[in-house]
Amino acid sequence: MVELLARLINAEARGESYSGQVAVGAVIMNRVKSPLFPNTIAGVIYSPGQFSSVTDGQINLPIEEDSSVYMAAQDAINGVDPTSGALYFYNPSKTKSKWLFSLQTVTTIGKHVFAKEN
């Protein structure tokens, strides 16, 4: 459970602050708790088309020894949520999705916008 979440955080938020890494993990955990998404970490992460890092294989990149993504994953699993319940995140400089831009922004941490449906 921690390993898979850490791999997703590594793929989506390596290079981001620790808070940004925890926030990405928190979105996954918020989805697990939401009736709108599968109720497991694996189910959320591997839902088709949800995360570009799964589609392009970045989720399988090795995690550097000194990376904080394992701690970030554990914090997210333990309920730390710097996003206040966000269900989505995106990098506005990398996405072209009008739907993502239509969501209610909750917060911005580093290069990611964290959002909820309106």
ABEGO torsion letter per residue (X at the ends): XAAAAAAAAAAAABGBBAAAAAAAAAAAAAAAABAABBABAAAAAABBGABAAAAAGAAABBBBAABAAAAAAAAAAAGBBAAGGBABBBBAAABABAAAAABBBABBBEABBBBBBX
